[in-house]
Amino acid sequence: MADLPYMNVVGAILYVAVMTRPDILYHTSILAKFMSCPTVDAYDCAIGLLMYLANDPDRCITYNGSVV
């Protein structure tokens, strides 16, 4: 399990969640609980969340009609 970049993946998801996608914050917080001892299932869920983000790139926060 040490060879999987779990912290990097969850960190990237957390950045996206805080900056543009508050709809995934709850799920990101659940993934963050496994930071100290990640499992293969948690890693698979994190990759699944990345795939969700990749398949829905147009959803984000907008302010005054401009995309942030």
C-alpha positions as CSV (number, residue, x, y, z in Angstrom):
1,M,0.0,0.0,0.0
2,A,3.0,2.3,0.5
3,D,3.6,2.6,-3.2
4,L,0.1,4.2,-3.8
5,P,0.2,8.0,-3.8
6,Y,-2.9,8.3,-1.5
7,M,-1.9,11.5,0.2
8,N,-1.2,13.2,-3.1
9,V,-4.5,12.2,-4.6
10,V,-6.5,13.2,-1.6
11,G,-4.6,16.5,-1.3
12,A,-5.4,17.3,-5.0
13,I,-9.0,16.5,-4.4
14,L,-9.1,18.6,-1.3
15,Y,-7.7,21.6,-3.2
16,V,-10.3,21.2,-5.9
17,A,-13.1,20.8,-3.3
18,V,-12.1,23.9,-1.4
19,M,-11.5,26.1,-4.4
20,T,-14.2,25.2,-6.9
21,R,-16.3,22.2,-5.9
22,P,-18.0,22.4,-2.5
23,D,-20.3,19.5,-3.6
24,I,-17.5,17.0,-2.9
25,L,-16.3,18.3,0.4
26,Y,-18.2,15.7,2.5
27,H,-16.7,12.9,0.4
28,T,-13.3,14.4,0.6
29,S,-13.5,14.6,4.4
30,I,-14.3,10.9,4.5
31,L,-11.3,10.1,2.3
32,A,-9.1,12.3,4.6
33,K,-9.9,10.1,7.6
34,F,-7.7,7.4,5.9
35,M,-4.6,9.6,5.5
36,S,-2.7,7.9,8.3
37,C,-3.5,4.4,7.2
38,P,-4.9,4.2,3.7
39,T,-6.5,1.1,2.3
40,V,-6.8,-0.1,-1.2
41,D,-10.5,0.5,-1.0
42,A,-10.0,4.1,0.1
43,Y,-7.6,4.6,-2.8
44,D,-10.1,3.2,-5.2
45,C,-12.7,5.6,-3.9
46,A,-10.4,8.5,-4.3
47,I,-9.7,7.5,-7.9
48,G,-13.4,7.2,-8.4
49,L,-13.9,10.7,-7.1
50,L,-11.2,11.9,-9.5
51,M,-13.0,10.2,-12.4
52,Y,-16.3,11.9,-11.3
53,L,-14.5,15.3,-11.5
54,A,-13.0,14.5,-14.8
55,N,-16.3,13.5,-16.3
56,D,-18.1,16.6,-15.1
57,P,-15.6,19.5,-15.8
58,D,-18.2,22.2,-16.3
59,R,-19.6,22.2,-12.8
60,C,-17.9,24.8,-10.6
61,I,-18.5,27.9,-8.5
62,T,-19.3,31.0,-10.5
63,Y,-19.3,34.6,-9.2
64,N,-21.0,37.3,-11.2
65,G,-21.2,35.0,-14.2
66,S,-17.5,34.4,-14.5
67,V,-15.9,31.0,-13.8
68,V,-13.4,30.9,-11.0
